[in-house]
Amino acid sequence: MLPLRYGRVGTPAARCGSLPDAAFGYTRTVSHHEPVAMEEIVVASWNEFVALSAALDGWAFRGQQDARWPLQTSLSRYLHAYVPDKASWRLREERAIRIFRRKAHNYLDNPAVLDNALRCLALMQHHGAPTRLLDFTKSPFVAVFFALERATRDAAIHALNTPRLWMAAPRGQPGMDRNGIDPRLSGNFARLFLPNTNAIIWIGEPTEMDRRLVAQSGTLVVPGMVDKPLDDILGHYADSGTLLKKIVLPIGVREEAMKALYRMNITNATLFPDLDGLARSIGMELEMEWPGIAGGGTGGDL
């Protein structure tokens, strides 16, 4: 059985009614007093997650190694932690992008990539700068890898309903659908995203994707507000369906899940196709079993 809570996380149980779910054989509870922004599911086993993910075809996924973490960008976390003056956030973000553009050309074979806002942000994100981008993947299993690889407590997969979000728009703003807010189009990022006043979300990829984004089946989420988590922003959308699910993975499923992902060849070495990725992948090799380990031999000369 899959225990499932449906509605804004933290909705008091007394406010909820129960509805059966024939598809998975569990009971869901739905808040009747608050707008639904995020459905939360707690799975009890790896097989239950596999079955559930099969029903989310076409969705996008993000793994987080602690289920308590809000769905916020690295820029949001940085600014909340170190810059309490929210009125200055736009100017600080603009300045950070401007500094990166002024200096990054020294390290690039093709500095023209800096001219497009989304490609510039993706490059910043790739190399560790705080940005308003959230990395998602089209593969639920890649998301599980990122959630569980270094997890020491319950982790979470956030699943975004991209088929519905493709045409959805905030209430009363039908022109603010995905095509209308596309940050790849000239002027849209500065006009619609930098002000931090539009409750909008765009999902997609740059016109040219780097090797890591390709290897991870990656896609990018661009929120219009950096002071709110993703589920709060989605609460402004007019779509009546569930746009976001939070799937909690108990730490007890980690061993089975990581072994399954290893057999799928989902490792740091394949997700980060460079020497750094290979080095990171050695941690997982320490956990794996192989025929020679039971005998306690040296395994060969170093």
Residue pairs with C-beta under 8 A, 6 or more apart in sequence:
1 25
1 26
1 44
2 24
2 25
2 26
2 41
2 42
2 43
2 44
2 48
2 52
3 26
3 27
3 41
3 42
3 44
4 21
4 24
4 26
4 27
4 28
4 29
4 39
4 40
4 41
4 42
5 11
5 28
5 29
5 39
5 40
5 41
5 42
6 16
6 28
6 29
6 30
6 31
6 36
6 39
6 40
6 242
7 16
7 29
7 30
7 31
7 34
7 36
7 38
7 39
8 31
8 34
8 35
8 36
8 37
8 38
8 231
8 235
9 38
9 40
9 231
9 246
11 31
11 34
13 29
15 31
15 32
15 33
15 34
16 29
16 30
16 31
16 32
17 29
17 30
17 32
18 27
18 28
18 29
18 30
19 27
19 28
19 29
19 30
20 27
20 28
21 27
21 28
23 55
24 51
24 52
24 55
28 39
30 36
35 235
36 242
37 231
37 232
37 234
37 235
37 243
37 244
38 231
38 234
38 242
38 244
38 245
38 246
39 242
39 244
39 245
39 246
40 245
40 246
40 247
40 248
41 52
41 245
41 246
41 247
41 248
42 247
42 248
42 250
43 49
43 52
43 247
43 248
43 249
43 250
43 253
44 250
45 253
45 256
46 253
46 256
46 257
46 260
49 140
49 144
49 157
49 247
49 249
49 253
49 257
52 247
53 61
53 140
53 141
56 140
56 159
56 245
58 162
58 163
59 140
59 159
59 160
59 161
59 162
59 163
60 136
60 137
60 138
60 159
60 160
60 162
60 203
60 219
60 221
61 136
61 137
61 138
61 139
61 140
61 142
61 143
61 157
61 158
61 159
61 160
62 71
62 134
62 135
62 136
62 137
62 143
62 146
62 157
62 158
62 160
62 221
63 142
63 143
63 144
63 145
63 146
63 147
63 148
63 155
63 156
63 157
63 158
64 71
64 146
64 147
64 155
64 156
64 157
64 158
65 146
65 147
65 148
65 149
65 150
65 151
65 152
65 155
66 151
66 153
66 154
66 155
66 156
67 153
67 154
67 155
67 156
67 246
67 248
67 249
69 156
70 229
71 134
71 158
71 229
71 230
71 231
71 244
72 80
72 229
72 230
73 130
73 131
73 132
73 133
73 134
73 223
73 226
74 125
74 129
74 130
74 131
75 93
75 130
75 131
75 132
75 226
76 132
76 226
76 227
76 229
77 130
78 130
79 86
79 89
79 92
79 130
79 226
79 227
80 227
83 89
83 92
86 227
89 196
89 226
89 227
90 194
90 195
90 196
93 132
93 194
93 226
94 194
96 129
96 130
97 117
97 120
97 121
97 124
100 114
100 120
100 124
100 129
101 114
101 120
104 111
104 114
104 123
105 111
105 114
108 114
113 119
113 120
113 123
113 208
114 120
114 123
116 184
116 206
116 207
117 183
117 184
117 188
117 189
117 190
118 183
118 184
118 189
118 206
118 220
118 222
119 206
119 207
119 208
121 131
121 132
121 133
121 222
122 133
122 206
122 210
122 213
122 220
123 210
124 131
125 131
125 133
125 135
125 220
126 210
126 212
126 213
132 193
132 222
132 223
132 226
133 220
133 221
133 222
134 220
134 221
134 222
134 223
134 230
135 216
135 218
135 220
135 221
136 143
136 160
136 203
136 218
136 219
136 220
136 221
137 143
137 146
137 216
137 217
137 218
137 219
138 217
138 218
138 219
139 216
139 217
139 266
140 157
140 159
141 261
141 264
141 266
142 216
142 217
142 266
142 271
143 157
144 157
144 249
144 257
144 261
145 258
145 261
145 266
145 267
145 271
147 155
147 156
147 157
147 249
148 155
148 249
148 253
148 254
148 257
148 258
149 258
149 268
149 283
149 284
151 249
151 251
151 254
152 251
153 251
154 248
154 249
154 250
154 251
155 248
155 249
155 251
155 254
156 246
156 247
156 248
156 249
157 246
157 247
157 249
158 230
158 244
158 245
158 246
158 247
159 244
159 245
159 246
159 247
160 203
160 221
160 230
160 243
160 244
161 241
161 242
161 243
161 244
161 245
162 203
162 219
164 239
164 241
164 243
165 178
165 201
165 203
165 237
165 239
165 243
166 178
167 177
167 178
168 177
168 178
168 237
168 238
168 239
168 243
169 175
169 176
169 177
169 180
169 237
169 238
170 176
170 198
170 199
170 200
170 236
170 237
170 238
171 236
171 237
171 238
172 238
176 192
176 198
176 200
178 202
178 203
178 204
181 188
181 192
181 193
181 198
181 200
181 202
181 224
182 188
182 202
182 204
183 189
183 192
183 193
183 202
183 222
184 204
184 206
184 207
189 222
192 198
192 200
192 224
193 200
193 222
193 223
193 224
196 224
196 225
196 226
196 227
197 224
197 225
198 224
198 225
199 224
199 225
199 228
199 233
199 236
199 237
200 223
200 224
200 233
201 221
201 222
201 223
201 224
201 230
201 233
201 234
202 221
202 222
203 219
203 220
203 221
203 222
204 219
204 220
205 213
205 218
205 219
205 220
206 213
206 220
209 218
211 273
211 274
212 218
212 271
212 272
212 273
215 270
215 271
215 272
215 273
216 271
221 230
223 230
223 233
224 233
225 233
230 244
231 244
234 243
234 244
237 243
249 257
258 284
258 287
259 288
261 267
262 284
262 288
267 281
267 284
268 277
268 278
268 280
268 281
268 283
268 284
269 277
269 278
269 280
269 281
270 277
271 277
272 280
292 299
293 299
